Amino acid sequence: MRAVIQRCREASVTIDGEVTGRIGPGLLVLLGIEQGDAEEDGAWLAAKIVRMRLFADEEGKMNRSLEDIAGGLLVISQFTLHASTKKGNRPSFIGAARPEEAIPLYERFLSECEGLLGREVARGRFGADMAVALVNDGPVTIVMDSRRKE
């Protein structure tokens, strides 16, 4: 699984003209699921994201986690994170997991995050055409891949 994590002041997702998820200060996560990913990938990634210290403490140092600040979490499925641009000018998405594989892993990832945070996680809708709005804070943007574990 690959995630682009953005610290935000606020973020929202709109589907068919309706806001379906909105958070204040917290993290917007774009989540891409690759063929062969497993529940363990999602569990590892969820724990890292929820506990990563990306928020300022009293001294202005990034020393607080999403848990620590009781921040919001908005997760958007994003198969294009697994685009291959190796050949030609049209990206290939052959490495992205098919919906029948990806949807259960996406749902499991959301459940993992909710269990760790003890509250609901805002989300998009898998496969929908979504408009995502973000006020990036910092900007702070981190890219993680469960296969690389870095």
Residue pairs with C-beta under 8 A, 6 or more apart in sequence:
1 31
1 32
1 33
1 34
1 37
1 41
1 42
1 45
1 105
1 109
1 145
1 146
2 31
2 32
2 34
2 81
2 82
2 143
2 144
2 145
2 146
3 29
3 30
3 31
3 32
3 45
3 49
3 81
3 143
3 144
3 145
4 29
4 30
4 78
4 81
4 141
4 142
4 143
5 27
5 28
5 29
5 49
5 52
5 54
5 141
5 142
5 143
5 144
6 27
6 28
6 29
6 30
6 134
6 136
6 139
6 140
6 141
7 26
7 27
7 54
7 55
7 136
7 137
7 138
7 139
7 140
7 141
8 23
8 25
8 26
8 27
8 28
8 134
8 135
8 136
8 137
9 24
9 25
9 135
9 136
9 137
10 22
10 23
10 24
10 25
10 134
10 135
11 22
11 23
11 26
11 28
11 72
11 74
11 132
11 133
11 134
11 135
12 19
12 21
12 22
12 23
12 74
12 132
12 133
13 19
13 20
13 21
13 22
13 74
13 76
13 122
13 123
13 124
13 130
13 131
13 132
13 133
14 20
14 130
14 131
14 132
14 133
15 124
15 125
15 128
15 129
15 130
15 131
16 128
20 123
20 124
20 125
21 74
21 122
21 123
21 124
22 74
22 122
23 71
23 72
23 73
23 74
23 122
24 71
24 72
25 55
25 69
25 71
25 72
25 137
26 66
26 69
26 71
26 72
26 73
26 74
27 49
27 54
27 66
27 71
27 72
27 73
27 74
28 74
28 76
28 132
28 134
29 49
29 73
29 74
29 75
29 76
30 76
30 78
30 81
31 45
31 75
31 76
31 77
31 78
31 81
31 106
31 109
32 77
32 78
32 79
32 80
32 81
32 82
32 96
33 77
33 79
33 82
33 96
33 97
33 101
33 102
33 105
33 106
34 82
34 95
34 96
34 97
34 147
35 95
35 96
35 97
35 98
35 101
36 97
37 97
37 101
37 102
37 105
37 146
38 105
39 105
39 108
41 105
41 146
41 147
42 105
42 108
42 109
42 112
42 146
43 112
44 146
44 149
45 109
45 144
45 146
46 109
46 112
46 113
46 116
47 112
47 116
48 144
49 66
49 73
49 113
49 144
50 65
50 66
50 67
50 73
50 113
50 116
50 117
51 65
51 66
51 67
51 116
52 65
52 66
52 142
53 62
53 63
53 64
53 65
53 68
54 62
54 64
54 65
54 66
54 140
54 142
55 62
55 63
55 64
55 65
55 66
55 68
55 69
55 71
56 62
56 63
56 64
57 63
57 64
62 140
66 73
66 117
67 116
67 117
72 122
73 113
73 117
73 121
73 122
74 121
74 122
74 123
74 124
75 109
75 110
75 113
75 121
75 122
75 123
75 124
76 123
76 124
76 130
76 132
77 102
77 106
77 124
77 126
77 127
79 93
79 96
79 97
79 102
80 91
80 93
80 96
81 96
82 93
82 95
82 96
83 91
83 92
83 93
83 96
84 91
84 92
84 93
84 94
84 95
85 91
85 92
86 92
96 102
97 105
99 126
99 127
102 126
103 126
106 126
110 121
110 123
113 121
114 120
114 121
124 130
124 132
144 150
